[in-house]
Amino acid sequence: MTDQHGQALERMGQLIDQLDNIGMSMQMPVPAEIHLKALRESVPEIRNEVRAIYDQLGGEDVWSLPS
């Protein structure tokens, strides 16, 4: 396993933990607006990091391909 691959796996594990924490926080009894605000802030950031890892590991850019 290359160092780049190992680092990517480590970061993916951190992102999974972050998603788990978000899921658990959704169980807290707070107004829905607070949950939505947290999701709107965190989900795009996590998505961008996952996409960057995918690109870094040589994944094909299927999101920019013509349909």
Sequence and secondary structure as in RCSB ss.txt:
>XXXX:A:sequence
MTDQHGQALERMGQLIDQLDNIGMSMQMPVPAEIHLKALRESVPEIRNEVRAIYDQLGGEDVWSLPS
>XXXX:A:secstr
  HHHHHHHHHHHHHHHHHHHHHHHTTS S HHHHHHHHHHHHHHHHHHHHHHHHHTT   TTSS  
